[in-house]
Amino acid sequence: MTKTVTFSVSTMNLKETIALKELGIDEKRSEIEIKQAVDAYFKEWVWNKVSFSYVIEEE
């Protein structure tokens, strides 16, 4: 018997524009701090918008 794994990703064409203020990010922060805060938000946004799954089957 061979085991296989099938990965599946479901996405839509998503685009969202959000003011930094709406994210709780102060525009007066340094560019590095803004980038770090946006990166953290982006990772959470992607994780919540994309459906990931996998199935392990025995053939």
Buried (B, 14 or more C-beta within 10 A) or exposed (E): EEEEEEEEEEEEEEEEEEEBEEEEBEEEEEEEEBEEBBEEBEEEBEEEEEEEEEEEEEE
